[in-house]
């Protein structure tokens, strides 16, 4: 998931290798970027906005642009790792609008 395929854990020395190895070994990555689609359009001009799932905050919508068909919008969210899968519906707190997770970036 994410950019894991773009990073070598077996290659020789390179800048940042120790940090990457530590993150992999101790599973320290806590958040991950995800693409979301909003059916009603851009929810607000004040970002970031909290994203909820079952009364629990799972991330934030960090950016959003109009588009996506039918007056909708596309955005990028930062989610707690493992909190949502592709196809899950989250709720934008400010507007109550559903946001569907479409990709883990």
Backbone as ProteinMPNN parsed JSONL, in Angstrom:
{"seq_chain_A": "XXXXXXXXXXXXXXXXXXXXXXXXXXXXXXXXXXXXXXXXXXXXXXXXXXXXXXXXXXXXXXXXXXXXXXXXXXXXXXXXXXXXXXXXXXXXXXXXXXXXXXXXX", "coords_chain_A": {"N_chain_A": [[0.84, -1.165, 0.0], [0.4, 2.326, -0.488], [3.485, 3.949, -0.979], [5.211, 1.855, -0.689], [6.17, -0.043, -2.524], [7.954, 1.419, -3.982], [10.221, 1.739, -2.532], [13.292, 0.353, -1.596], [14.11, -2.21, 0.621], [16.266, -3.771, 0.767], [18.406, -2.843, -0.691], [21.711, -1.385, -0.898], [23.467, 1.234, 0.907], [21.718, 4.344, 1.195], [20.475, 7.69, 1.231], [18.417, 8.275, 3.96], [17.847, 5.632, 4.458], [18.075, 4.341, 6.993], [15.988, 5.488, 8.462], [13.739, 4.678, 6.979], [13.977, 1.894, 7.249], [13.624, 1.656, 10.015], [10.99, 2.588, 10.327], [9.654, 0.572, 8.921], [10.363, -1.756, 10.359], [9.395, -1.323, 13.005], [6.762, -0.719, 12.572], [5.776, 1.986, 12.556], [4.412, 3.893, 11.06], [1.673, 5.862, 11.206], [-0.365, 7.2, 9.889], [-1.994, 7.55, 6.676], [-2.172, 8.669, 3.284], [-5.173, 9.166, 1.378], [-7.414, 8.926, -1.397], [-10.502, 10.571, -1.88], [-13.998, 10.768, -2.738], [-16.531, 13.12, -3.016], [-19.953, 13.493, -3.157], [-21.596, 15.763, -3.181], [-20.103, 18.013, -3.736], [-17.518, 20.519, -3.04], [-17.071, 20.758, 0.38], [-16.499, 22.982, 2.063], [-14.724, 26.091, 2.404], [-12.841, 26.062, 4.272], [-10.353, 24.245, 5.133], [-8.246, 22.0, 6.972], [-10.818, 19.45, 7.33], [-12.502, 17.441, 9.676], [-12.907, 13.881, 9.418], [-15.276, 11.406, 9.972], [-16.168, 8.187, 11.277], [-18.574, 6.084, 12.295], [-19.035, 7.661, 14.695], [-16.42, 8.18, 15.449], [-13.404, 9.9, 15.049], [-11.483, 9.512, 12.211], [-9.706, 10.638, 10.508], [-8.58, 13.42, 8.422], [-9.852, 15.662, 5.977], [-7.836, 17.053, 3.697], [-7.479, 18.486, 1.327], [-9.425, 19.644, -1.472], [-11.183, 19.595, -4.54], [-13.461, 20.85, -6.991], [-15.253, 18.701, -9.154], [-15.34, 15.395, -10.554], [-17.707, 14.534, -11.453], [-21.244, 15.011, -11.841], [-21.539, 17.288, -10.196], [-19.971, 16.769, -8.051], [-17.026, 16.312, -5.954], [-13.478, 15.866, -5.632], [-11.022, 14.725, -3.372], [-8.191, 14.808, -1.101], [-7.356, 12.915, 1.655], [-6.035, 12.454, 4.949], [-5.68, 9.61, 6.67], [-6.09, 7.627, 9.649], [-3.998, 4.877, 9.924], [-5.205, 1.875, 8.615], [-7.828, 2.433, 9.261], [-9.808, 2.759, 7.37], [-11.068, 1.304, 4.384], [-10.855, 0.932, 0.788], [-13.783, 2.009, -0.761], [-15.212, 2.384, 1.555], [-17.475, 4.492, 3.412], [-17.099, 7.655, 4.737], [-17.794, 10.398, 6.971], [-17.985, 13.85, 6.464], [-17.359, 16.156, 8.889], [-18.129, 18.941, 9.122], [-20.162, 19.331, 7.208], [-21.713, 17.06, 7.105], [-21.666, 15.516, 4.941], [-21.254, 12.584, 2.906], [-18.174, 10.897, 2.294], [-16.512, 8.988, 0.059], [-14.013, 6.548, 0.201], [-11.662, 6.131, -2.253], [-9.121, 5.419, -3.078], [-5.942, 4.378, -1.851], [-3.217, 6.315, -1.482]], "CA_chain_A": [[0.0, 0.0, 0.0], [1.164, 3.552, -0.507], [4.694, 3.958, -1.787], [6.088, 0.782, -0.234], [6.79, -0.709, -3.663], [8.975, 2.298, -4.551], [11.356, 1.804, -1.613], [13.988, -0.921, -1.424], [14.571, -2.503, 1.975], [17.444, -4.643, 0.662], [19.472, -2.135, -1.395], [22.791, -0.845, -0.057], [23.295, 2.538, 1.554], [21.147, 5.505, 0.523], [20.003, 8.699, 2.178], [17.121, 7.957, 4.541], [17.665, 4.185, 4.6], [17.862, 3.961, 8.391], [14.646, 5.919, 8.859], [12.791, 3.787, 6.307], [14.089, 0.574, 7.892], [13.033, 1.751, 11.352], [9.537, 2.661, 10.149], [9.191, -0.748, 8.508], [10.58, -2.729, 11.432], [8.572, -1.085, 14.186], [5.394, -0.378, 12.148], [5.512, 3.295, 13.158], [3.586, 4.768, 10.229], [0.361, 5.922, 11.85], [-1.354, 7.799, 8.995], [-1.745, 7.314, 5.256], [-3.018, 9.492, 2.415], [-6.199, 8.438, 0.629], [-8.272, 9.708, -2.269], [-11.926, 10.477, -1.54], [-14.951, 11.41, -3.642], [-17.68, 13.696, -2.33], [-21.006, 13.595, -4.166], [-22.27, 17.065, -3.175], [-19.193, 19.116, -4.042], [-16.571, 20.95, -2.015], [-17.875, 21.013, 1.571], [-16.227, 24.243, 2.735], [-13.447, 26.67, 2.006], [-11.961, 25.971, 5.441], [-9.777, 22.914, 5.296], [-8.772, 20.643, 6.933], [-12.074, 19.104, 7.988], [-12.458, 16.103, 10.268], [-13.679, 12.794, 8.816], [-15.748, 10.51, 11.026], [-16.731, 6.88, 10.955], [-19.224, 5.539, 13.493], [-18.793, 8.566, 15.825], [-14.99, 8.212, 15.779], [-12.614, 10.613, 14.051], [-10.492, 8.611, 11.61], [-8.77, 11.381, 9.684], [-8.958, 14.763, 8.009], [-9.864, 16.011, 4.563], [-6.824, 18.107, 3.641], [-7.651, 19.3, 0.128], [-10.614, 19.249, -2.213], [-11.465, 20.395, -5.736], [-14.697, 20.5, -7.682], [-15.055, 17.739, -10.23], [-15.744, 14.063, -10.132], [-18.985, 14.193, -12.073], [-22.501, 15.265, -11.159], [-21.427, 18.324, -9.183], [-19.215, 16.267, -6.921], [-15.669, 16.806, -5.728], [-12.444, 14.887, -5.295], [-10.143, 15.281, -2.358], [-7.165, 13.979, -0.469], [-7.523, 12.836, 3.098], [-5.017, 11.733, 5.707], [-6.457, 8.727, 7.545], [-5.38, 6.747, 10.56], [-3.679, 3.64, 9.22], [-6.107, 0.753, 8.841], [-9.149, 2.859, 9.724], [-10.784, 2.733, 6.282], [-10.669, 0.602, 3.164], [-11.449, 1.446, -0.434], [-15.222, 1.767, -0.797], [-15.847, 2.795, 2.809], [-18.034, 5.839, 3.469], [-16.794, 8.452, 5.92], [-18.64, 11.58, 7.028], [-17.311, 15.133, 6.681], [-18.011, 16.694, 10.076], [-18.72, 20.272, 8.935], [-21.346, 19.341, 6.35], [-22.451, 15.802, 7.183], [-21.588, 14.9, 3.61], [-20.486, 11.348, 2.815], [-16.939, 10.898, 1.499], [-16.141, 7.609, -0.237], [-12.583, 6.295, 0.006], [-11.511, 5.521, -3.569], [-7.757, 4.93, -3.305], [-4.884, 4.69, -0.874], [-2.146, 6.892, -2.299]], "C_chain_A": [[0.89, 1.235, 0.0], [2.356, 3.455, -1.434], [5.663, 2.845, -1.405], [6.812, 0.095, -1.382], [7.918, 0.124, -4.269], [10.238, 2.373, -3.699], [11.961, 0.419, -1.456], [14.435, -1.078, 0.024], [15.83, -3.365, 1.961], [18.624, -3.976, -0.035], [20.515, -1.625, -0.408], [22.464, 0.535, 0.457], [22.675, 3.584, 0.643], [20.607, 6.447, 1.591], [18.604, 8.321, 2.658], [16.882, 6.478, 4.783], [17.358, 3.775, 6.037], [16.461, 4.328, 8.87], [13.592, 4.994, 8.258], [12.801, 2.405, 6.964], [13.439, 0.58, 9.269], [11.504, 1.805, 11.264], [8.958, 1.301, 9.787], [9.269, -1.749, 9.658], [9.599, -2.558, 12.58], [7.133, -0.685, 13.868], [4.946, 0.958, 12.738], [4.651, 4.218, 12.304], [2.158, 4.711, 10.766], [-0.745, 6.455, 10.94], [-0.981, 7.516, 7.552], [-2.668, 8.202, 4.426], [-4.012, 8.619, 1.647], [-6.97, 9.405, -0.251], [-9.72, 9.498, -1.868], [-12.76, 11.21, -2.587], [-16.142, 11.86, -2.811], [-18.755, 13.977, -3.367], [-21.632, 14.976, -4.258], [-21.351, 18.244, -3.474], [-18.285, 19.445, -2.878], [-17.344, 21.376, -0.773], [-17.672, 22.376, 2.21], [-14.923, 24.805, 2.201], [-12.445, 26.621, 3.151], [-11.503, 24.536, 5.644], [-8.59, 23.009, 6.238], [-10.082, 20.491, 7.707], [-11.992, 17.67, 8.49], [-13.347, 15.139, 9.488], [-14.006, 11.789, 9.911], [-16.236, 9.194, 10.443], [-17.283, 6.305, 12.251], [-18.865, 6.334, 14.745], [-17.336, 8.587, 16.288], [-14.241, 8.942, 14.668], [-11.513, 9.695, 13.538], [-9.485, 9.341, 10.735], [-9.274, 12.775, 9.376], [-8.925, 14.876, 6.493], [-8.942, 17.212, 4.431], [-6.946, 19.004, 2.427], [-8.826, 18.756, -0.667], [-10.805, 20.173, -3.4], [-12.765, 19.92, -6.359], [-14.364, 19.59, -8.855], [-15.488, 16.375, -9.75], [-17.119, 13.687, -10.634], [-20.187, 14.531, -11.22], [-22.427, 16.313, -10.072], [-20.649, 17.894, -7.965], [-17.844, 16.897, -6.806], [-14.751, 15.633, -5.43], [-11.516, 15.526, -4.281], [-9.09, 14.284, -1.898], [-7.379, 14.065, 1.03], [-6.305, 12.147, 3.704], [-5.775, 10.947, 6.764], [-5.551, 7.966, 8.492], [-5.182, 5.413, 9.862], [-4.643, 2.524, 9.622], [-7.518, 1.142, 9.252], [-10.218, 2.804, 8.64], [-10.202, 2.01, 5.079], [-11.339, 1.271, 1.972], [-12.923, 1.037, -0.476], [-15.941, 2.161, 0.471], [-16.371, 4.219, 2.703], [-17.693, 6.473, 4.81], [-17.702, 9.675, 5.879], [-17.791, 12.816, 7.292], [-18.054, 15.84, 7.801], [-18.742, 18.008, 9.81], [-20.038, 20.24, 8.168], [-22.22, 18.099, 6.475], [-22.441, 15.037, 5.874], [-20.798, 13.605, 3.655], [-19.26, 11.522, 1.908], [-16.522, 9.45, 1.304], [-14.641, 7.499, -0.468], [-12.433, 5.553, -1.311], [-10.104, 4.976, -3.83], [-6.886, 5.263, -2.11], [-3.688, 5.121, -1.704], [-0.766, 6.472, -1.816]], "O_chain_A": [[2.032, 1.17, 0.455], [2.248, 2.938, -2.546], [6.836, 2.904, -1.774], [7.963, -0.312, -1.223], [8.754, -0.412, -4.997], [11.218, 3.0, -4.099], [11.255, -0.56, -1.216], [15.065, -0.181, 0.586], [16.396, -3.659, 3.013], [19.739, -4.494, 0.025], [20.229, -1.454, 0.777], [21.307, 0.954, 0.441], [23.045, 3.706, -0.524], [20.321, 6.034, 2.715], [17.711, 8.076, 1.847], [15.815, 6.101, 5.268], [16.474, 2.951, 6.271], [15.826, 3.564, 9.598], [12.661, 4.575, 8.947], [11.744, 1.821, 7.204], [12.776, -0.386, 9.647], [10.81, 1.143, 12.036], [7.898, 0.919, 10.284], [8.325, -2.503, 9.891], [9.035, -3.536, 13.072], [6.366, -0.351, 14.771], [3.878, 1.053, 13.342], [4.198, 5.249, 12.801], [1.524, 3.656, 10.779], [-1.924, 6.199, 11.181], [0.183, 7.274, 7.233], [-3.808, 8.458, 4.815], [-3.715, 7.473, 1.311], [-7.156, 10.568, 0.107], [-10.125, 8.379, -1.551], [-12.29, 12.146, -3.234], [-16.691, 11.098, -2.015], [-18.483, 14.643, -4.366], [-22.154, 15.338, -5.312], [-21.81, 19.386, -3.46], [-18.275, 18.751, -1.862], [-18.191, 22.265, -0.856], [-18.592, 22.888, 2.847], [-14.115, 24.083, 1.616], [-11.317, 27.091, 3.007], [-12.198, 23.725, 6.257], [-7.965, 24.069, 6.286], [-10.405, 21.277, 8.597], [-11.471, 16.792, 7.802], [-14.396, 15.519, 8.969], [-13.135, 11.374, 10.675], [-16.652, 9.107, 9.288], [-16.533, 6.069, 13.198], [-18.441, 5.757, 15.746], [-17.06, 8.98, 17.421], [-14.42, 8.64, 13.488], [-10.715, 9.167, 14.312], [-8.516, 8.741, 10.269], [-10.242, 13.256, 9.965], [-8.089, 14.272, 5.821], [-9.224, 18.274, 4.986], [-6.556, 20.17, 2.484], [-9.181, 17.583, -0.562], [-10.615, 21.385, -3.291], [-13.125, 18.746, -6.267], [-13.304, 19.713, -9.468], [-15.963, 16.239, -8.623], [-17.643, 12.632, -10.279], [-20.154, 14.355, -10.002], [-23.184, 16.239, -9.104], [-20.665, 18.583, -6.945], [-17.539, 17.886, -7.472], [-15.195, 14.556, -5.032], [-11.259, 16.728, -4.331], [-9.103, 13.106, -2.253], [-7.558, 15.145, 1.592], [-5.633, 11.355, 3.043], [-6.424, 11.52, 7.639], [-4.392, 7.693, 8.18], [-6.119, 4.88, 9.269], [-4.865, 2.266, 10.806], [-8.329, 0.27, 9.563], [-11.409, 2.803, 8.949], [-9.007, 2.095, 4.797], [-12.265, 2.068, 2.124], [-13.265, -0.125, -0.255], [-17.168, 2.266, 0.472], [-15.798, 5.052, 2.002], [-17.96, 5.91, 5.871], [-18.314, 9.954, 4.848], [-16.981, 12.839, 8.219], [-19.252, 16.098, 7.682], [-19.883, 18.164, 10.245], [-20.935, 21.035, 8.448], [-23.355, 18.093, 5.997], [-23.131, 14.029, 5.726], [-19.788, 13.517, 4.354], [-19.317, 12.21, 0.889], [-16.211, 8.757, 2.273], [-14.068, 8.267, -1.241], [-13.0, 4.475, -1.485], [-9.925, 4.148, -4.724], [-7.066, 6.285, -1.448], [-3.204, 4.359, -2.541], [0.241, 6.873, -2.399]]}, "name": "protein", "num_of_chains": 1, "seq": "XXXXXXXXXXXXXXXXXXXXXXXXXXXXXXXXXXXXXXXXXXXXXXXXXXXXXXXXXXXXXXXXXXXXXXXXXXXXXXXXXXXXXXXXXXXXXXXXXXXXXXXXX"}
